[in-house]
């Protein structure tokens, strides 16, 4: 048997909503088991909107040649020199290494 959450029969203070909020939705009809069976997934009902949301949440586009995280041991003086140039020190270090290997 499926457990169901008990619903409090009325407004209760301190639950994140006001009496006015409660009054605004108090005339909403109960959702019956029959009605619940008619519900469909959001993606099925609004496929275009779901795709739009997915695109917005996807983050930064994938790079054509993504950088790879590695572990390397460098002299502290070398690290300090690059960091002294401010933000972007890792990119500057990458560029210096590219020049050193002829890329």
ABEGO torsion letter per residue (X at the ends): XBBBBBBBBEBBBGAGBBAAAAAAAAABBBBBAAAAAABBBAAAABAAAAAAAAAAAAEBBBBABBBBBBBBBBBAAAAAAAAAAEBGAAAAAAAAAAAAAGX
